[in-house]
Amino acid sequence: MIKRSAAPFYAVATLWLVWCVVLPLYKLWHLALLIALSAGVFALFSKLFPGKKVEVEVPEPEPEPVTTGDAETDALLREGEQAVRELKRLGASIREPSVRARVEELAGLTDKIFRDIVDDPKDVPQVRRFAGYYLPTTMKLLNAYDRMSGEAAGENVSGTLRRIEDILDTTVAAYRKQYDALFANEALDIETDITVLESMLKREGLAGKDF
């Protein structure tokens, strides 16, 4: 984006001021001449002071909300989106790098867990249980950590912060297991498909030695 210089406008304003003080402006041709001179001065100063390029940060458009057509599932998705936004906010607010990294990972895992129900609605009960039990406690602890990080480092504050830091590794591991567990049914279906395919290949005499 080009940011135009104010110099041409100042130059024209100065011309009008000087003209009005020094030269007459009571006839129509005086005004016409002044306007013509103003146009020339503006063009000249626009070339002398062309302005400068400035970088304008264009915000990324908000992604369209994912919908499934089922009101309860969509409400659960909106709840997940809100939780992910809050986790990202906490990740940006917390100053401790190691804690911030774990919070960012939790945000990513939470997003994946909720988005799984778009492709596999059978996982809604598991995700709803996750949203109702584990996620609120995690958010409560991280909000407490964020709030207490700015407090004076007394014994109670330091001890509480350490306890939250210690539990975060376990929490990340639990979220990974929760995400992996969502694929149990899919893995079983794939295993069944593989077994069926193997049987068909054997029956048709197309199976290799590995079968």
Wavefront OBJ file of the C-alpha trace (Angstrom):
o trace
v 0.000 0.000 0.000
v 1.277 3.492 -0.896
v 0.943 6.105 1.834
v 0.637 9.464 0.089
v 2.723 12.384 1.304
v 0.956 15.401 2.779
v 3.480 17.777 1.122
v 1.348 18.489 -2.027
v -1.617 19.495 0.129
v 0.533 21.758 2.309
v 2.044 23.344 -0.811
v -1.374 24.138 -2.301
v -2.613 25.490 1.033
v 0.489 27.730 1.264
v -0.084 28.974 -2.314
v -3.671 29.971 -1.512
v -2.603 31.692 1.707
v 0.153 33.723 -0.013
v -2.096 34.612 -2.938
v -4.875 35.839 -0.668
v -2.445 38.015 1.301
v -0.342 39.402 -1.555
v -2.336 39.185 -4.803
v -5.919 40.142 -5.724
v -8.716 37.583 -5.749
v -11.762 39.590 -6.681
v -12.182 38.599 -10.330
v -13.175 35.283 -11.855
v -9.987 34.946 -13.872
v -7.944 35.457 -10.673
v -9.673 32.437 -9.183
v -9.251 30.426 -12.403
v -5.541 31.242 -12.470
v -5.134 30.278 -8.836
v -6.885 26.953 -9.427
v -4.638 26.230 -12.435
v -1.525 27.100 -10.424
v -2.774 24.914 -7.576
v -3.103 21.960 -9.952
v 0.433 22.526 -11.213
v 1.883 22.866 -7.712
v 0.043 19.736 -6.569
v 1.374 17.732 -9.543
v 4.930 19.027 -8.999
v 5.008 18.246 -5.286
v 3.382 14.854 -5.902
v 6.391 13.958 -8.068
v 8.878 15.412 -5.579
v 7.228 13.663 -2.647
v 5.678 10.460 -4.071
v 4.946 8.948 -0.677
v 6.187 5.631 0.612
v 5.198 2.018 0.648
v 3.842 0.736 3.927
v 3.017 -2.854 4.747
v -0.527 -3.337 5.895
v -1.271 -6.494 7.807
v -4.439 -8.020 6.428
v -6.124 -10.210 9.040
v -6.817 -13.760 7.960
v -10.501 -14.385 7.384
v -12.232 -16.438 10.031
v -12.727 -20.011 8.804
v -16.290 -21.020 8.102
v -17.726 -22.993 11.028
v -17.929 -26.722 10.363
v -21.450 -28.093 10.503
v -22.828 -31.618 10.449
v -26.545 -30.923 10.131
v -27.204 -32.363 13.593
v -27.991 -29.654 16.164
v -26.468 -31.472 19.166
v -23.299 -32.387 17.294
v -22.934 -28.848 15.965
v -23.380 -27.448 19.486
v -20.593 -29.775 20.660
v -18.387 -28.560 17.809
v -18.984 -24.913 18.794
v -18.065 -25.803 22.373
v -14.835 -27.340 21.107
v -14.016 -24.306 18.976
v -14.468 -22.048 21.989
v -12.222 -24.278 24.093
v -9.505 -24.259 21.418
v -9.634 -20.452 21.216
v -9.266 -20.206 24.990
v -6.351 -22.658 25.024
v -4.610 -20.654 22.295
v -5.177 -17.458 24.266
v -3.670 -19.066 27.354
v -0.746 -20.363 25.312
v -0.026 -16.842 24.089
v -0.412 -15.359 27.572
v 1.748 -17.803 29.570
v 5.390 -16.699 29.640
v 7.071 -19.998 30.586
v 8.224 -21.517 27.231
v 7.904 -25.169 28.266
v 4.400 -24.640 29.642
v 3.395 -22.616 26.585
v 4.550 -25.431 24.282
v 2.459 -27.982 26.160
v -0.598 -25.727 26.147
v -0.236 -25.258 22.387
v -0.069 -29.038 21.968
v -3.197 -29.420 24.089
v -4.951 -26.879 21.861
v -4.006 -28.859 18.751
v -5.122 -32.174 20.241
v -8.384 -30.674 21.473
v -9.115 -29.348 17.989
v -8.457 -32.793 16.469
v -10.616 -34.554 19.066
v -13.633 -32.362 18.402
v -13.224 -32.388 14.628
v -13.217 -36.200 14.661
v -16.977 -36.229 15.232
v -17.498 -34.592 11.838
v -16.149 -37.706 10.112
v -17.276 -40.221 12.715
v -20.522 -39.270 14.534
v -20.316 -42.535 16.529
v -17.580 -40.862 18.589
v -19.917 -38.136 19.880
v -20.484 -39.824 23.298
v -16.715 -40.127 23.877
v -16.064 -36.537 22.865
v -18.979 -35.286 24.957
v -17.535 -37.089 27.990
v -14.136 -35.550 27.248
v -15.744 -32.091 26.986
v -17.717 -32.559 30.185
v -15.052 -34.006 32.487
v -11.453 -33.586 31.396
v -11.474 -30.370 29.398
v -13.077 -28.094 32.046
v -10.576 -29.173 34.713
v -7.676 -28.587 32.317
v -8.983 -25.101 31.495
v -9.462 -24.293 35.177
v -5.880 -25.291 36.033
v -4.380 -23.383 33.118
v -6.373 -20.262 33.907
v -5.149 -20.497 37.488
v -1.572 -20.915 36.250
v -1.905 -17.892 33.970
v -3.373 -15.775 36.777
v -0.884 -16.857 39.447
v 2.152 -16.466 37.185
v 1.913 -12.725 37.666
v 1.728 -12.960 41.454
v 4.607 -12.586 43.877
v 6.513 -15.872 44.050
v 5.553 -16.912 47.549
v 5.690 -20.495 48.804
v 2.020 -21.227 48.071
v 2.138 -19.691 44.601
v 5.399 -21.397 43.603
v 4.201 -24.758 44.902
v 0.895 -24.520 43.029
v 2.612 -23.510 39.792
v 5.001 -26.476 40.056
v 2.109 -28.860 40.680
v 0.309 -27.634 37.561
v 3.519 -27.862 35.518
v 4.070 -31.438 36.726
v 0.558 -32.552 35.768
v 0.764 -31.062 32.271
v 2.906 -33.892 30.848
v 0.369 -36.420 32.125
v -2.447 -34.309 30.675
v -0.824 -34.143 27.235
v -0.320 -37.923 27.257
v -3.954 -38.443 28.289
v -5.184 -36.203 25.466
v -3.077 -38.188 22.985
v -4.615 -41.432 24.241
v -8.080 -39.915 24.024
v -7.474 -38.928 20.409
v -6.039 -42.347 19.571
v -8.988 -44.096 21.227
v -11.369 -42.371 18.822
v -9.899 -44.466 16.021
v -10.506 -47.820 17.731
v -13.721 -48.490 15.785
v -12.173 -47.370 12.527
v -9.121 -49.573 13.112
v -11.436 -52.534 13.801
v -13.387 -51.853 10.590
v -10.157 -51.666 8.588
v -8.920 -54.906 10.148
v -12.192 -56.574 9.177
v -11.887 -55.271 5.616
v -8.317 -56.611 5.413
v -9.467 -60.041 6.624
v -12.294 -60.102 4.061
v -9.916 -59.066 1.272
v -7.399 -61.742 2.247
v -10.155 -64.390 2.177
v -11.316 -63.267 -1.258
v -7.775 -63.324 -2.649
v -7.166 -66.809 -1.258
v -10.452 -68.108 -2.632
v -9.621 -66.773 -6.082
v -6.078 -68.114 -5.909
v -4.608 -64.647 -6.152
v -2.925 -64.517 -2.748
v 0.848 -64.468 -2.636
v 3.102 -66.541 -0.426
v 2.873 -64.016 2.385
v -0.772 -64.996 2.822
l 1 2 3 4 5 6 7 8 9 10 11 12 13 14 15 16 17 18 19 20 21 22 23 24 25 26 27 28 29 30 31 32 33 34 35 36 37 38 39 40 41 42 43 44 45 46 47 48 49 50 51 52 53 54 55 56 57 58 59 60 61 62 63 64 65 66 67 68 69 70 71 72 73 74 75 76 77 78 79 80 81 82 83 84 85 86 87 88 89 90 91 92 93 94 95 96 97 98 99 100 101 102 103 104 105 106 107 108 109 110 111 112 113 114 115 116 117 118 119 120 121 122 123 124 125 126 127 128 129 130 131 132 133 134 135 136 137 138 139 140 141 142 143 144 145 146 147 148 149 150 151 152 153 154 155 156 157 158 159 160 161 162 163 164 165 166 167 168 169 170 171 172 173 174 175 176 177 178 179 180 181 182 183 184 185 186 187 188 189 190 191 192 193 194 195 196 197 198 199 200 201 202 203 204 205 206 207 208 209 210 211
